[in-house]
Amino acid sequence: MLSIAVTTLAILLLGITILARLPFHWWWIRCCEFPRMQISMLALLTLLLASLSESPWRWLAVSSSLVTLVIQACYILPWTRLWPVQVQRAESGQDERCIRLLVANVLTPNRNAEGLIALVKQHEPDIVLTLESDDWWGQQLDAALCKQWPHVVRIPQDNLYGMHLYSRLPLVSPQVERLIQDDIPSISTGVTLRCGEDIQLFAVHPRPPAPNESKESLWRDAELLLIGKRIHDGSFPALVAGDLNDVAWSRTTRLFCRVSGMLDPRRGRGMFSTFHAHYPLLRWPLDHVFSSEHFTLRDMRRLPGFGSDHFPILTTLCYRPSRADEHETPEANGDEHREAHSTIREGKEREQED
């Protein structure tokens, strides 16, 4: 019985691994991309248990487990310290060129605003971006932050897609956009750094592929790729931040990076898994900060929880365009640009099925 159980689990893990590689938008396929670390740990367990199995089950379990581990490692390793960093480390000084950004999905029913406000006041970021923030959260944050973070964009919504942005730095022509779906907002704004230079910031929180949200990832993918295409076409210094409802190693996020040319400061440094805050064995990186080649990284850290199902993430980047050539900027080929264009067009044209 042990031999059959171990072999069955090994084959199941391999099947999930192969499903995640299929280029379809169905939620049950795209969700297979999320638990790559957990699948790897289970595959390692089946590999160890296979030594107790009997032939011919042993070799089937061993081979299935090994293939699973190799495939998963190819996706996971870039987000470990075993991989070269993608965003170069910032030199000391140049504080007037740095921007510190705190991103926090607050979880709308969570009412521990004081916990988040304490983290904001402890770390004093230049910009605070909250996601899932409704009217109640907006009132609490306004009362606590508006004096020191006077530049504000408010989008209170009670559908889990509200958004608030508080900034010490001046905002240039901030816009609230609904790029793909009318109930899913995003923010696009210029930010004037202390050195006087302007950069562009995109704050996003697309709808996830999940049974209670959307049967397909199409609309999430289309929103991310639309922003990526805008950055590519504009060739301006940019940051993209938010809860992407997608993992760093997913097919869509990697395509977004190639289409936009954006860099992931976590590569070569760690996963910084922000979800789920309450279940240590079920965590993956959902909250992101991406930068164009114009930035170097001073610091990135995951902050303590405050009652939400997400941990906040704090990132300090320095605007150093003179060091842009130190980065290996990802580039999309012609087929990938066509795929992105097709996904954006389909996402705009098709209505979501609940």
MOUR-V900789 format. One line per field, one symbol per residue. phi: phi as a letter, one per 20 degrees, with the letter a starting at -180 (. if undefined). burial: + if it has 16 or more other C-alpha atoms within 10 Angstrom, else -. Layout:
phi: ???
burial: ???
//
This chain:
phi: .fffffffffffffffffgfefeceggfefffffeffffffffffffffffeeefefgffffffffffffffffeeggdcffdffedfffffnlffeecdcddbeemgffdeffffffffffelffcdddcmedgffffffgfedffecfeccdcfbddmcfbccdcfefedlfceccfccfedebccbfcefffnedcdcddcbffefagecbfcegfffffffffffffffeldfbcccqeelbefefgffffgfffemeddfffncqelfdcdfecgeccbeddccdcfffdddeabbeeffcofedefcdcdddfcgfdgffeeffceefffffffffffffffeeefef
burial: --+--+++++++++-++-++----+++++++++++++-++-+++-++-++--+---+++++++++++++-++--++++++----++++-+------++++++++++++--+-+--+--++---+++++++++++-+++--++-++---+-+++++++--++++++++++++--+----+++--++++++++++----+++++++++++++---++++++++++++++++-++----+++++++++++++++++++++++++++++++++++++++++-----++++++++++++++++-+-++-++++++++++++++++---+--+-++++----+--++-++--++------
//
